[in-house]
Amino acid sequence: MSTERPGARSSRRRAVEDRAVAWLAARRAMLDPRGARPDRVLFARKALIETAFLAGLRARLDDAPLTGDYAAILEQVEDAARQPSYREMTARDETALLLYAGTYAALRLCGRDAPEFGRVIRQAVAGGYAAAFERVPYRQLDLLHTLYLCGIEHDPSSMDAVLPFTLLCRRPNVLKLTDRDVYAVTHTLFYATDFGLREPAWPSGFCPGEGVELLEALLVLAEARANADLVGELLCCLYCLGVADSHATDRAWSFLESVQEDNGRVAGPEGILHPEAEAMEADFRHWAEGYHTTVVAALAGLLERSPRRGEPPSPPTAESVPLGPHLQRAVTWLCDASLAEDHRAGLPGVTAAALGASALRERGLARPGLAHYAAQLADAAPSFWQEQGAEVAGEFALALHQADICCPSLDAYLRATAEVVASLDDVPADAAAGVRRLVGLGVLRPGAAPAVPRQAPAVPGRAQTGGRHAFPFQDAVSLCEARESYHLGQLAATVRVLVKGGWGLHRITRDAVAFLVAQQDAEGAFGYPASDDPAARGKARYSWTRSAVVALAAAVESGPAG
């Protein structure tokens, strides 16, 4: 958590809110549908409700009277909403009920009740369609929450009945969620918790701590993609769940502060407007691309300084996919497949299988493949081992040593390599692991080797405890890109890096592992090539399985995942 004095931190965050509200107030005329071009009227109505709702929450969460920029926004909203051309659309455009009901709710929260407006909304609700047509779960929560704020009677527990069907409560894999899915998660929390004022009856088997874990994982991905809109909404959701002071909220605030423009505007993500927006006048485009994210930044400031209710939820116990059976099947398949491969492709495969077998403490699984390649390569030239690289040659040598199998050509190559290392004055950092392996194999005496850079230890559990280290953004992006492109080799390699870096229990890594093991077929191989060409299929499955085995071996060795 931040070491900054709470007062100074709150002042900076209040300044973000004040600047954002000032920018919105200065452009409040853009909210009026009466002044919008016909093709922009619906957009203006959407902006009107979202900005109106900010004012309504300000009145609800802060007892101080609305003054200054908040009051100016409210006056604009009230002026637009009192016009027949606006409020009577409630009866004419029933599918857009929430646009108008939300505006009425905001006015009501601000003490500006409009009885005739409310009567039209009640009439639409009772009409058998506006509140009855099929909605996805979070939109159903939106309806129920809005009706509640409008003072229209309904059973509050009905919101809790919808919760089990929401994406939030279905334990989604974070790497598969689109931006649209993330908005479904954030809005579910807004409505179900009544912006932090209500404790929902969570579905059986779901705890709020799971929600916090999900939000924090999604925050990593949103910030990695520089999406201020989602960073702001996810930050607001943490406040809704009672998380008022954490490393995740500190990082989110630092990001929002860094992207807020001097005039208070916070730009939305790319693609927020239709491509035709490029032809729009600059002032409108500038406003349209930033108003929503600026509203969200202001809302984050409002929730940050609002009273908290209850204690923040306890973090869940990390549950990993049981990896042992998956790895065992993959090792067996990889060993068998390696026997049929050319030795240049087969050696890395059987070496990976040996790594997996060692992680399982079942080294006998890889012994047939090791013996086969040791015999095949007994007279291999030094150039072959040089071509394979230090890691493959070293790991193969270690596996042979553990299996008490000899490969004369490899032994000679390692001795020659050790002699070269012993003649060096120092060891480059990128060669340190190889030198340590030579020492471990007994072909290089520790005293004969130059100083080897020390290996920085992983920090187990730092992701779980929210340590000062942020989850590596580039690795988060790499995982998402690999999943989207079905690049299992890249995904597995990134998982291995994260596990070895101490991030094995983080939600993002666990979900990446869960995705990876879901790609294993009945034979034990990894990946679905979606190709009918036997050669292409075989090459892809062999490569993917080799990468997956190395990643899963690291995960099994790192802790309880296996």
N, C-alpha and C positions, 0 to 999 in steps of 0.2 A: 504494500500500500504506500501511498505517497507520504514523504517526510515533510512536505510543505505544511505550514500552519493552516488549520482548517479555515480560519477566517479569510486568509489570503486566497486560498483555493476557491472558496465560495464566492468571493468578490469577482474573481476572474470569470467564473462560470455564470454569475449573474450578468456580467458585462456581455457575454455571448448572447444571452437571452435578450438583454436590452437592445443591443445593436440589431439583432434579427427582427425584433418587433418594430423597431424604428424604420427599418427598410420596408417591411410589409405595410406599415401605416402610410409611408410616403407614397406608396403605389396602390393604395386601397381602391382607387377608381377603377383599377383593372378587374376588381371583383364584381363589378356591377354588370349583370347580363344585358341591361338595357343599352349599354354603350358598346356591346360586342358585335362584331360582324356575325352574320347568320351561321357561318361555319365554325364560330368560336363560342357560341352561346353555351353549349353544354360544358365546354372546358371552363368557362367563367363560373358556371353554377357549381362545378366541382370545387374550384378554388374558393368560392364563397363559403361553402359549407366547411371546408377544412380550416380556413382562417377563422370563421365564426366559432368553430368548435374550440380553437385555441383560446379565444376570448372567454368562451363559456367555462372551460376548465380553469382558467385564471380566476374567474369569479368563484368557482367552486372550491378550489384548493388554497386560496389566499383570501383571508377575511377583509383585507384592505380594499377600500373602494377602487373601482376601475378609474384610472386617471391617465392622462398623457396619451401615449401611442395606443395602448389597449383600448382606451375610451374612444379614440378616433376610429379604430377599426370597428368597434361595436356600433358606432353611429352609422357608419357606411353600411354595415350588414342590415341594421334595422331599417334604414332608408330603402334599400333594395327589396327587403322582404315584405315591406308594407304595401308594395305595389300589387294590384290585382294581376298584372301580367306575370308575376312571379308565383304568388301563393296559389293562384287558381290552376297552375300547372299540376298541382298535386292531384287534382281530380281528373285531369286530362292525360297525364303521363304516369300511370300507376306503376309501371316497372321501375320508375326512378323515384319511388316514394322516399327512399332514404336521403336523397339530395335535399328534399324539402323538409322532411321530418328532422333531419339533423340541424338544419338552420333554425327551426322552431325550438328544438331542444336547447340550442346555444342561447337564444334570446331568453328562454325561460330560466336558464341557470343564472343569467345576468339580471334577473328581476324585470325583464321587459316582455312579460307574457303578452301574447296577442290572441285573445279568445277566439276570434273568427278564424284565424290561421289554424289554431288547434282543432277547431270544430271540423274544418275541411279534412285535416289529417285523420281524425277519428272516423270520419265518414268513409274515407278511402280504406282504412284498415278493416272496417266492418263490411266492406263491399265484396268480400269473397275472392279477391285476387291479389291485390297489392301486397298483402302480408301472407299470402297463401302459396304463391308459386314456388317451385322447387329452387332451393338455394344450396350451394355447397356449405359445409358446416360453419366455416368462419364467417360467411355472409349471413347465415342464420343467426349467429351470435351478434353480429352487427345490428340486425333487425331487432332482436330482443333487447339489446342494450339501449338502442335509440328509443324504442317505445318506452322503456323504463324512464329514461331522462325526459321524455315528453309527458310523463305522468299518465300514460295510457296503461290501464290495468293489464297485467299478465302475471303469470306465475314465475317469480325469479328463479325457482329451482329448475325451470325448463332450460336455462342456460347450462346448468350442470349436466343435464341429460344429453346435451349436444356434445359436450367436451370429449367423450370417449371416441368420437368419430373424427376428431380434428387431427391434422397432421402432427401437431405438437405432441399429442399423447400416443402416437403410434411408433415412437422411437425411430424416426427416419434416419437414413444414412446421410450424413452431412455432405458427402461428396456428390450426392445425386441431386441435391436441392437446387432448383433454379431460383432466380431472384423472385419470381412470382410465388414460389413455394415459401420462401423466407418471409415475404409479406403476409402470407397466410398464417405463419407462425406468430409474427409480431402482432397482427391484428387479433388473433385469438386471445393473446394475453391481454391486450388492451381491454377488450370487451369482457372477458371472463373475470378479470380482476377489478373491473370498473376503474381502470387506471390506478390500481394500487389501493383502492378504498374497500375492496371486498375480497374475502378469502373463499375461493371456489371449493366445492366438494370435488376434489380431484378423483378421477377414476381409480378403481381398485388396481393396485400394482404400479401406479404412477406416483412419483413424489416430486414436489416442486424443485428439489435439488437437481433432478434430471433436466428440468427446464432450464435451470441456470447453466448447467454443463453444456446444453445444446446452444444456448445463446452465446456463451463465451467462445465456443468453437466457430459459430457463424460470424462472430465479430472478427475473428482472425481472418476468415476468408473475405469478409466485406472490406476490411482495411487493406488487405493485400491487393484487392482490386480497386482501391481508392474510391469506394462507393460510399460517399458521405451520407446519402439518404438511408441506406441500410445500417450504417454505423450508428446514426442517430436513433433510428427506430429500435434497434437492438439494445442500445443504452437505455432508452426509455423503458423497455421491457424489464431490464434488470431492476430498475427502480420499482416497477410494478410488483416485482416479486420480493421486494424488501432488501435488495442488495444495494446498499447506499455507498459503501466505501470498499473498493477492491482494486486489485491491479488491473482487472479488465475495465472497470469504469474509468480509472485514471488514464489508461491508454486510449480509450474511446474519446475522452474529453481532450486529451492532447491532440488527437487527430482532428477533431472538430475545430479546435482553436487554430490549428495550423492551416485549415482550408477556408476559414471564414474570411471574406474580403473586408477591407477597411470600412466599407459602407454598411456592413452587416449581412450582406447576402452570402448564402452558402450554395454553391452550384450543385445541381443534380448530376447523376451519372450520365454518361453518353447514351444516346438512344432514347432519352426520356420523352422526346417529341417525335412526331412522325417526320420522316425524311423531308417531306414538303416544307417543314418549318424553315429550312434554309432560305426559302423564298420570302419569308415573313419579314416585316420591318424589324430592325435591330432591337428597338426598345421592347416590343412585345416578346420577341424570342428570349431576350435577356431575362425578362420577368418570368416567362412561362417555364424556362429551364431551371429556375432557381426558387420559385415561391414555395414549393412543397418541402424541399430540403431545408429551407430557411424556417418554415413552420415547425419542422421536426426538431431543429436545433433549439428553437425557442421553447418547445415543449420539454426537451431534455432539461433545460435550465429551470423551468417551472417545477418539474417533478423532483429535481435535485434539491430544491429548497423547500419543498412541501413536507409536512410532517410524515414521519414514517410510522407504519403500523406493524407491530410484531417483529419477531427476529428473522433474519435472513435464513433461508432453508439450508440445511446441512448438505454438503456435497455427497453425491451418491458413491457407493462403493463401485469401483471400476470393475466391470464384468467383461472378461475377454472371451473370445471364441476359443473353445478347446482345440488346440492346434496339433496335438500329438497324432491323432489318427490321420489327419490330412497330410501331415509331413511324412508319416510312415508310408502311406500309399504312394505319395509322389516320389520318395526315395526309391522304392521298389520299381516303379515304372521307369524312372530315369536310369537306374542301373541296367535294366533290361534293354532299354532303347539305346544306351551308350555302346553296348556290345556290337550293335549293327552299324554304328557310325564310323566314318573315316576318323583316323586317330587324331587329326587336328581338331575336329569338332567334338569327338567323343571324350577326349581327355578333360576339357573343362566340365563336361556333363558328369563324368564319374567323380571328379573332384568335388563338384557341388553335392552330389549324392553322399559322398563321404562326410562332408560338413553336416548334412542333415542327419545322417546316421549317428554321428558323434553327439549332436545336440540331443538326440533321442536316447543316447547311451545304449545304442544297439548297433555297434560298429560292424557286426557281422553282416548286416544288410548290404553293405557296400563291398565286402571282401571279394566276391567273385569278379566284380568289375575292376577293382584295384589290381587283383592278380593278373587279369587279362591284359591290362594296359602296361603293367610292369614288364610282362614278358614281351609284349609287342614292341616296346620302346627300349629294350635292354641295350641296344646298340645305336640308339638315336644320336645324331650329331648335336654338338653344343648349340648350333644355330636353331635347332628345333626348340630347345628349351628357352632360348633367348626370345624366340618368336612367341612362345606361350605367355611370357611375362613372369615377373617375380611372384605375383600373387598366386597364379595357378600352379606354377612349378613348386612354390613353397608349400602351398596347401596340399598338393598331391604328395610331396615328400613327407609331410607330417602325417598324412593318412597312412602312407606305406609304413612309416616308423611305428605307428600305433598298432598296425596289423602285422608287424614283424615280416614284412615283405621287402625284398631288395630289388632295386633297379640300378644296375651299374652305371649306365650313362648319366642318370640323374645325379647319383652320388658324386661322380666326377665333375659334373657341371657345378654343383653346389660347392665343392671344395675349391674349384677355380674361382668362383665368385667370392668366397670367403677370403682368399688370398688378395684379391683386388681390394676388397673392403678394408682389410688390415693395413693396406698401404696408403689409405686415405688419411688426410689430416682431420677432416670432419665429415659428418654424414648429413646430406640434405634432408630436410624435414620430410619430404615425400618418399624418401627411401628408408625412413626409420623403422617402419613396420617390418620391412623385409630383413633388415639387419637383426632386429629382435628375433625374427623367425629363425635365422641362421644360428643365432646363439642358442635358441631353444632346441634346435635339432642337434646341437653338439658339434657342428662343423666349424664353428667360430668361437674361440675362447673369449669370455667377456673382457679379459684384460688385453686381448689383442685387438679389440675393436675400438675405433675412435669414439669420442663422446657422442651418444645418441640422444637426440631431442626427446625429452620426456613426453609421454602420452597423457594428454589432458583427460582426466577421468570423466565419465558421464555423471550426470547429477540425477540419480533415480528419483522419480516422483516430483520433479520440480514443476512439471505441468499440472500435477494434481493439486499442489499446494499454492499455485499461483505465484511462483517465485519471480524474482526481478527480471528473469529472461522471458522475452516474448517468444511464442512459437515461431519458428522460422517461416517468414512469409513466403519466400521463394519456394520452399518445399511444399507449403500448402497449395500454392498455385500449380506446382508441378503435379501434385496428386490429382487435382481437378482436371487438368489438361490431359493427363494420362488416362483417366477414367473416360473422359469424353471421347478421346480418340482411340480407345481400347488399346493403348500402348502398355501392355502388362509388364514388359521389361522395365520401362521407365518407372511405373508405379511400384514394382517390387524393389527396385534399386533405391527409390526414395524412402520406402518403408524401412529398408535396412539402415539407411543413414539416420533416420529419426529414432529408431530403436537404439542404435549404438550411441546416439546423442542424448539418451535419457528421456525420450518423449514417447516411449512405448505405451504408456497408460493414458496418454492424452486422447480425448474423444476423436480427434481427426485421424490419428494414427490407428486407433482401434477400428474405426469405420473403414479405413483403407484396407486393413487386414481382413475385415469381414467381407469387403467386396472381393478381395483377391481369392479367398478360399471358396467363395461362391462361384468362382470360375473353374473349379476342378470338376473334371468329368468322372464318370463311373469307373474308368480304368485307372485313375490316379493322375492323369496328365492335366495340365492347366491350359485353359483358353479354348475359345470356340472360334476358329478361323473364318467361318462362314464362306468357305471355299470348297469347291468340288474337286480341285486338283490334288491328287494324293501327295505329290511331292511338296507342294506349297503347304498343305495341311501338316505334314510330318515335320517340316522345318520349323513352322511357327510353334507347334505344340512343344517341340523339343526345346527351343529357345526359351519360351515362356516358362516351361516347367523348371528348367535350370535356374532361371532368375527367381522364381517363386520359392524354390527349395532354399536358396541362399538367404532370402528374406525371412522365411519362416523359421529357419534354423537360428537366426539372430534373435527373433522374437521368443522362441522357446528358451534359449539360453539366458535371456534377459530377466526372466522372472516367472510369475505364475501363469503366463499366457498359455503354456502347453499343458 
